[in-house]
Amino acid sequence: MRRTAMMLGLAGLAVASVFNVAPASAQQGGFRLYPWCALYNGGRGGGGTNCYFSNRWQCEQAVRGVGGMCVVNSWYAAYGPYYSFGRGGGRR
């Protein structure tokens, strides 16, 4: 019984990895990362995130009056302004 469950789990993992692909915009090489994200306060544990700011000033203007804070985009810090999936040339 345990062996069957383990085999089914491995088969499910294999199927999931086949369908784990990047969005079409990223595959085209035109997907750009921005260095700043706005984390909005939503009350009761909710809120939103917007990671389309080229500089901190833009981000601060977006959260002014609605509540929130600006943070460095962790994806930008790791991969730089541009990255591609499976095309080489992107920093990894």
N, CA, C and O atoms as a GROMACS GRO file, in nm:
protein
  368
    1MET      N    1   0.081  -0.120   0.000
    1MET     CA    2   0.000   0.000   0.000
    1MET      C    3   0.086   0.126   0.000
    1MET      O    4   0.059   0.220  -0.075
    2ARG      N    5   0.191   0.128   0.085
    2ARG     CA    6   0.279   0.245   0.091
    2ARG      C    7   0.354   0.262  -0.040
    2ARG      O    8   0.376   0.375  -0.086
    3ARG      N    9   0.392   0.151  -0.100
    3ARG     CA   10   0.466   0.158  -0.226
    3ARG      C   11   0.378   0.215  -0.337
    3ARG      O   12   0.424   0.295  -0.419
    4THR      N   13   0.252   0.174  -0.340
    4THR     CA   14   0.159   0.225  -0.441
    4THR      C   15   0.137   0.374  -0.423
    4THR      O   16   0.134   0.450  -0.520
    5ALA      N   17   0.121   0.418  -0.299
    5ALA     CA   18   0.102   0.560  -0.272
    5ALA      C   19   0.226   0.639  -0.313
    5ALA      O   20   0.214   0.749  -0.367
    6MET      N   21   0.343   0.584  -0.287
    6MET     CA   22   0.466   0.653  -0.324
    6MET      C   23   0.479   0.663  -0.476
    6MET      O   24   0.521   0.766  -0.528
    7MET      N   25   0.444   0.557  -0.546
    7MET     CA   26   0.453   0.558  -0.692
    7MET      C   27   0.353   0.658  -0.753
    7MET      O   28   0.386   0.728  -0.849
    8LEU      N   29   0.233   0.664  -0.696
    8LEU     CA   30   0.136   0.761  -0.743
    8LEU      C   31   0.184   0.904  -0.718
    8LEU      O   32   0.164   0.992  -0.801
    9GLY      N   33   0.246   0.927  -0.604
    9GLY     CA   34   0.299   1.059  -0.572
    9GLY      C   35   0.409   1.099  -0.668
    9GLY      O   36   0.413   1.213  -0.713
   10LEU      N   37   0.499   1.007  -0.700
   10LEU     CA   38   0.606   1.035  -0.795
   10LEU      C   39   0.550   1.059  -0.936
   10LEU      O   40   0.600   1.146  -1.008
   11ALA      N   41   0.450   0.984  -0.974
   11ALA     CA   42   0.388   1.004  -1.105
   11ALA      C   43   0.321   1.142  -1.111
   11ALA      O   44   0.331   1.210  -1.213
   12GLY      N   45   0.254   1.181  -1.005
   12GLY     CA   46   0.192   1.314  -1.000
   12GLY      C   47   0.296   1.425  -1.007
   12GLY      O   48   0.274   1.527  -1.073
   13LEU      N   49   0.408   1.406  -0.941
   13LEU     CA   50   0.515   1.504  -0.945
   13LEU      C   51   0.573   1.516  -1.086
   13LEU      O   52   0.603   1.626  -1.132
   14ALA      N   53   0.589   1.404  -1.153
   14ALA     CA   54   0.640   1.405  -1.290
   14ALA      C   55   0.545   1.479  -1.384
   14ALA      O   56   0.589   1.557  -1.469
   15VAL      N   57   0.417   1.454  -1.370
   15VAL     CA   58   0.318   1.521  -1.455
   15VAL      C   59   0.317   1.670  -1.426
   15VAL      O   60   0.310   1.751  -1.519
   16ALA      N   61   0.325   1.709  -1.299
   16ALA     CA   62   0.325   1.851  -1.263
   16ALA      C   63   0.448   1.922  -1.319
   16ALA      O   64   0.438   2.038  -1.362
   17SER      N   65   0.562   1.856  -1.319
   17SER     CA   66   0.683   1.921  -1.371
   17SER      C   67   0.676   1.941  -1.522
   17SER      O   68   0.737   2.034  -1.574
   18VAL      N   69   0.604   1.855  -1.593
   18VAL     CA   70   0.588   1.871  -1.737
   18VAL      C   71   0.508   1.998  -1.767
   18VAL      O   72   0.537   2.068  -1.864
   19PHE      N   73   0.408   2.027  -1.686
   19PHE     CA   74   0.322   2.142  -1.710
   19PHE      C   75   0.372   2.271  -1.644
   19PHE      O   76   0.305   2.374  -1.651
   20ASN      N   77   0.489   2.267  -1.581
   20ASN     CA   78   0.545   2.384  -1.516
   20ASN      C   79   0.626   2.463  -1.619
   20ASN      O   80   0.747   2.445  -1.630
   21VAL      N   81   0.559   2.549  -1.693
   21VAL     CA   82   0.624   2.627  -1.797
   21VAL      C   83   0.608   2.776  -1.767
   21VAL      O   84   0.520   2.816  -1.691
   22ALA      N   85   0.693   2.856  -1.828
   22ALA     CA   86   0.688   3.001  -1.808
   22ALA      C   87   0.576   3.061  -1.891
   22ALA      O   88   0.533   3.002  -1.990
   23PRO      N   89   0.526   3.178  -1.850
   23PRO     CA   90   0.425   3.247  -1.930
   23PRO      C   91   0.479   3.281  -2.068
   23PRO      O   92   0.601   3.292  -2.086
   24ALA      N   93   0.391   3.298  -2.164
   24ALA     CA   94   0.433   3.328  -2.302
   24ALA      C   95   0.515   3.456  -2.310
   24ALA      O   96   0.609   3.463  -2.388
   25SER      N   97   0.480   3.556  -2.230
   25SER     CA   98   0.556   3.681  -2.235
   25SER      C   99   0.700   3.660  -2.192
   25SER      O  100   0.791   3.724  -2.246
   26ALA      N  101   0.723   3.570  -2.098
   26ALA     CA  102   0.860   3.542  -2.054
   26ALA      C  103   0.934   3.462  -2.160
   26ALA      O  104   1.055   3.480  -2.178
   27GLN      N  105   0.866   3.375  -2.229
   27GLN     CA  106   0.930   3.294  -2.331
   27GLN      C  107   0.972   3.377  -2.451
   27GLN      O  108   1.066   3.341  -2.521
   28GLN      N  109   0.904   3.486  -2.476
   28GLN     CA  110   0.938   3.572  -2.589
   28GLN      C  111   1.060   3.657  -2.559
   28GLN      O  112   1.114   3.719  -2.651
   29GLY      N  113   1.107   3.662  -2.437
   29GLY     CA  114   1.222   3.742  -2.402
   29GLY      C  115   1.186   3.887  -2.374
   29GLY      O  116   1.277   3.967  -2.352
   30GLY      N  117   1.059   3.924  -2.373
   30GLY     CA  118   1.019   4.061  -2.351
   30GLY      C  119   0.968   4.087  -2.210
   30GLY      O  120   0.913   4.194  -2.184
   31PHE      N  121   0.985   3.994  -2.121
   31PHE     CA  122   0.935   4.008  -1.984
   31PHE      C  123   1.038   4.085  -1.903
   31PHE      O  124   1.150   4.038  -1.886
   32ARG      N  125   1.002   4.201  -1.853
   32ARG     CA  126   1.095   4.285  -1.780
   32ARG      C  127   1.060   4.285  -1.632
   32ARG      O  128   0.943   4.292  -1.595
   33LEU      N  129   1.162   4.278  -1.550
   33LEU     CA  130   1.145   4.290  -1.406
   33LEU      C  131   1.175   4.432  -1.363
   33LEU      O  132   1.265   4.496  -1.419
   34TYR      N  133   1.102   4.482  -1.266
   34TYR     CA  134   1.124   4.616  -1.214
   34TYR      C  135   1.179   4.605  -1.073
   34TYR      O  136   1.144   4.512  -1.000
   35PRO      N  137   1.265   4.700  -1.031
   35PRO     CA  138   1.335   4.686  -0.904
   35PRO      C  139   1.254   4.716  -0.778
   35PRO      O  140   1.297   4.682  -0.668
   36TRP      N  141   1.135   4.780  -0.790
   36TRP     CA  142   1.060   4.819  -0.670
   36TRP      C  143   0.919   4.763  -0.672
   36TRP      O  144   0.853   4.758  -0.776
   37CYS      N  145   0.874   4.721  -0.553
   37CYS     CA  146   0.738   4.670  -0.535
   37CYS      C  147   0.666   4.753  -0.429
   37CYS      O  148   0.726   4.793  -0.329
   38ALA      N  149   0.538   4.778  -0.450
   38ALA     CA  150   0.454   4.842  -0.351
   38ALA      C  151   0.371   4.734  -0.283
   38ALA      O  152   0.303   4.656  -0.350
   39LEU      N  153   0.377   4.731  -0.151
   39LEU     CA  154   0.294   4.639  -0.073
   39LEU      C  155   0.185   4.723  -0.007
   39LEU      O  156   0.213   4.801   0.084
   40TYR      N  157   0.063   4.705  -0.053
   40TYR     CA  158  -0.048   4.786  -0.005
   40TYR      C  159  -0.113   4.723   0.117
   40TYR      O  160  -0.121   4.600   0.128
   41ASN      N  161  -0.159   4.808   0.210
   41ASN     CA  162  -0.233   4.761   0.327
   41ASN      C  163  -0.376   4.738   0.284
   41ASN      O  164  -0.438   4.824   0.221
   42GLY      N  165  -0.429   4.622   0.318
   42GLY     CA  166  -0.565   4.593   0.280
   42GLY      C  167  -0.658   4.575   0.398
   42GLY      O  168  -0.779   4.559   0.379
   43GLY      N  169  -0.606   4.578   0.519
   43GLY     CA  170  -0.690   4.555   0.636
   43GLY      C  171  -0.732   4.409   0.645
   43GLY      O  172  -0.748   4.342   0.543
   44ARG      N  173  -0.750   4.361   0.763
   44ARG     CA  174  -0.791   4.223   0.790
   44ARG      C  175  -0.701   4.122   0.720
   44ARG      O  176  -0.750   4.019   0.673
   45GLY      N  177  -0.572   4.149   0.713
   45GLY     CA  178  -0.476   4.054   0.658
   45GLY      C  179  -0.466   4.052   0.507
   45GLY      O  180  -0.384   3.978   0.452
   46GLY      N  181  -0.546   4.133   0.438
   46GLY     CA  182  -0.540   4.135   0.293
   46GLY      C  183  -0.462   4.254   0.244
   46GLY      O  184  -0.432   4.346   0.320
   47GLY      N  185  -0.430   4.254   0.119
   47GLY     CA  186  -0.356   4.365   0.059
   47GLY      C  187  -0.312   4.325  -0.080
   47GLY      O  188  -0.335   4.213  -0.124
   48GLY      N  189  -0.250   4.417  -0.146
   48GLY     CA  190  -0.205   4.389  -0.281
   48GLY      C  191  -0.058   4.417  -0.297
   48GLY      O  192   0.005   4.479  -0.212
   49THR      N  193  -0.005   4.370  -0.409
   49THR     CA  194   0.134   4.392  -0.443
   49THR      C  195   0.141   4.440  -0.587
   49THR      O  196   0.072   4.386  -0.674
   50ASN      N  197   0.224   4.540  -0.612
   50ASN     CA  198   0.245   4.591  -0.746
   50ASN      C  199   0.395   4.607  -0.765
   50ASN      O  200   0.458   4.689  -0.698
   51CYS      N  201   0.451   4.530  -0.854
   51CYS     CA  202   0.597   4.531  -0.877
   51CYS      C  203   0.631   4.591  -1.013
   51CYS      O  204   0.710   4.533  -1.087
   52TYR      N  205   0.574   4.706  -1.047
   52TYR     CA  206   0.599   4.770  -1.175
   52TYR      C  207   0.653   4.911  -1.158
   52TYR      O  208   0.605   5.004  -1.223
   53PHE      N  209   0.752   4.929  -1.071
   53PHE     CA  210   0.809   5.060  -1.047
   53PHE      C  211   0.957   5.059  -1.080
   53PHE      O  212   1.031   4.973  -1.034
   54SER      N  213   0.999   5.158  -1.160
   54SER     CA  214   1.138   5.169  -1.201
   54SER      C  215   1.225   5.232  -1.093
   54SER      O  216   1.346   5.207  -1.089
   55ASN      N  217   1.165   5.313  -1.006
   55ASN     CA  218   1.244   5.374  -0.899
   55ASN      C  219   1.159   5.387  -0.773
   55ASN      O  220   1.037   5.371  -0.776
   56ARG      N  221   1.226   5.417  -0.664
   56ARG     CA  222   1.157   5.423  -0.535
   56ARG      C  223   1.057   5.537  -0.530
   56ARG      O  224   0.951   5.523  -0.469
   57TRP      N  225   1.088   5.651  -0.593
   57TRP     CA  226   0.997   5.766  -0.592
   57TRP      C  227   0.862   5.728  -0.651
   57TRP      O  228   0.759   5.763  -0.594
   58GLN      N  229   0.860   5.658  -0.763
   58GLN     CA  230   0.734   5.616  -0.825
   58GLN      C  231   0.653   5.530  -0.728
   58GLN      O  232   0.532   5.547  -0.713
   59CYS      N  233   0.722   5.439  -0.663
   59CYS     CA  234   0.656   5.349  -0.569
   59CYS      C  235   0.596   5.427  -0.451
   59CYS      O  236   0.482   5.404  -0.412
   60GLU      N  237   0.674   5.519  -0.396
   60GLU     CA  238   0.625   5.597  -0.282
   60GLU      C  239   0.504   5.682  -0.320
   60GLU      O  240   0.414   5.700  -0.238
   61GLN      N  241   0.502   5.734  -0.441
   61GLN     CA  242   0.387   5.813  -0.485
   61GLN      C  243   0.262   5.724  -0.498
   61GLN      O  244   0.150   5.770  -0.475
   62ALA      N  245   0.282   5.600  -0.535
   62ALA     CA  246   0.169   5.508  -0.551
   62ALA      C  247   0.106   5.470  -0.417
   62ALA      O  248  -0.016   5.452  -0.409
   63VAL      N  249   0.187   5.457  -0.312
   63VAL     CA  250   0.132   5.416  -0.183
   63VAL      C  251   0.090   5.535  -0.097
   63VAL      O  252   0.024   5.517   0.005
   64ARG      N  253   0.128   5.655  -0.137
   64ARG     CA  254   0.092   5.774  -0.060
   64ARG      C  255  -0.060   5.789  -0.053
   64ARG      O  256  -0.128   5.791  -0.155
   65GLY      N  257  -0.111   5.800   0.067
   65GLY     CA  258  -0.253   5.822   0.088
   65GLY      C  259  -0.337   5.696   0.096
   65GLY      O  260  -0.449   5.701   0.148
   66VAL      N  261  -0.287   5.585   0.046
   66VAL     CA  262  -0.366   5.461   0.052
   66VAL      C  263  -0.307   5.362   0.151
   66VAL      O  264  -0.371   5.263   0.185
   67GLY      N  265  -0.186   5.388   0.197
   67GLY     CA  266  -0.122   5.301   0.295
   67GLY      C  267  -0.043   5.191   0.229
   67GLY      O  268  -0.088   5.130   0.131
   68GLY      N  269   0.070   5.166   0.280
   68GLY     CA  270   0.155   5.061   0.227
   68GLY      C  271   0.300   5.099   0.240
   68GLY      O  272   0.335   5.199   0.304
   69MET      N  273   0.385   5.020   0.180
   69MET     CA  274   0.528   5.047   0.184
   69MET      C  275   0.594   4.996   0.058
   69MET      O  276   0.538   4.914  -0.015
   70CYS      N  277   0.714   5.044   0.033
   70CYS     CA  278   0.790   5.003  -0.085
   70CYS      C  279   0.906   4.913  -0.043
   70CYS      O  280   0.974   4.940   0.056
   71VAL      N  281   0.927   4.807  -0.118
   71VAL     CA  282   1.036   4.714  -0.092
   71VAL      C  283   1.106   4.682  -0.223
   71VAL      O  284   1.049   4.697  -0.331
   72VAL      N  285   1.230   4.636  -0.211
   72VAL     CA  286   1.305   4.594  -0.329
   72VAL      C  287   1.244   4.464  -0.380
   72VAL      O  288   1.215   4.373  -0.302
   73ASN      N  289   1.223   4.454  -0.511
   73ASN     CA  290   1.169   4.334  -0.573
   73ASN      C  291   1.273   4.223  -0.562
   73ASN      O  292   1.382   4.234  -0.619
   74SER      N  293   1.242   4.117  -0.491
   74SER     CA  294   1.339   4.010  -0.470
   74SER      C  295   1.374   3.938  -0.599
   74SER      O  296   1.486   3.889  -0.613
   75TRP      N  297   1.283   3.931  -0.694
   75TRP     CA  298   1.314   3.868  -0.824
   75TRP      C  299   1.415   3.954  -0.900
   75TRP      O  300   1.505   3.901  -0.965
   76TYR      N  301   1.399   4.085  -0.893
   76TYR     CA  302   1.493   4.175  -0.960
   76TYR      C  303   1.631   4.162  -0.899
   76TYR      O  304   1.732   4.157  -0.970
   77ALA      N  305   1.636   4.155  -0.766
   77ALA     CA  306   1.765   4.143  -0.697
   77ALA      C  307   1.836   4.013  -0.736
   77ALA      O  308   1.959   4.010  -0.744
   78ALA      N  309   1.760   3.908  -0.760
   78ALA     CA  310   1.820   3.779  -0.793
   78ALA      C  311   1.858   3.765  -0.940
   78ALA      O  312   1.960   3.705  -0.972
   79TYR      N  313   1.776   3.820  -1.031
   79TYR     CA  314   1.795   3.793  -1.173
   79TYR      C  315   1.829   3.914  -1.259
   79TYR      O  316   1.864   3.897  -1.375
   80GLY      N  317   1.821   4.033  -1.206
   80GLY     CA  318   1.850   4.152  -1.285
   80GLY      C  319   1.728   4.202  -1.359
   80GLY      O  320   1.618   4.148  -1.341
   81PRO      N  321   1.745   4.304  -1.444
   81PRO     CA  322   1.630   4.365  -1.509
   81PRO      C  323   1.562   4.277  -1.612
   81PRO      O  324   1.442   4.292  -1.636
   82TYR      N  325   1.632   4.186  -1.673
   82TYR     CA  326   1.573   4.098  -1.774
   82TYR      C  327   1.615   3.954  -1.743
   82TYR      O  328   1.726   3.930  -1.695
   83TYR      N  329   1.528   3.862  -1.769
   83TYR     CA  330   1.568   3.722  -1.765
   83TYR      C  331   1.486   3.645  -1.866
   83TYR      O  332   1.379   3.690  -1.908
   84SER      N  333   1.538   3.531  -1.904
   84SER     CA  334   1.464   3.448  -2.000
   84SER      C  335   1.462   3.306  -1.948
   84SER      O  336   1.546   3.266  -1.869
   85PHE      N  337   1.365   3.232  -1.994
   85PHE     CA  338   1.353   3.092  -1.958
   85PHE      C  339   1.406   3.008  -2.073
   85PHE      O  340   1.344   3.005  -2.180
   86GLY      N  341   1.517   2.941  -2.052
   86GLY     CA  342   1.569   2.848  -2.152
   86GLY      C  343   1.636   2.914  -2.272
   86GLY      O  344   1.656   2.847  -2.374
   87ARG      N  345   1.671   3.039  -2.265
   87ARG     CA  346   1.734   3.106  -2.377
   87ARG      C  347   1.876   3.147  -2.350
   87ARG      O  348   1.938   3.208  -2.438
   88GLY      N  349   1.931   3.119  -2.235
   88GLY     CA  350   2.067   3.163  -2.207
   88GLY      C  351   2.076   3.315  -2.206
   88GLY      O  352   1.979   3.381  -2.243
   89GLY      N  353   2.184   3.369  -2.166
   89GLY     CA  354   2.202   3.512  -2.166
   89GLY      C  355   2.147   3.581  -2.043
   89GLY      O  356   2.190   3.693  -2.011
   90GLY      N  357   2.055   3.519  -1.972
   90GLY     CA  358   2.002   3.577  -1.849
   90GLY      C  359   2.091   3.540  -1.732
   90GLY      O  360   2.146   3.430  -1.728
   91ARG      N  361   2.106   3.631  -1.637
   91ARG     CA  362   2.185   3.599  -1.518
   91ARG      C  363   2.107   3.503  -1.431
   91ARG      O  364   1.986   3.519  -1.412
   92ARG      N  365   2.173   3.406  -1.380
   92ARG     CA  366   2.109   3.310  -1.291
   92ARG      C  367   2.186   3.296  -1.164
   92ARG      O  368   2.147   3.219  -1.076
   0.00000   0.00000   0.00000
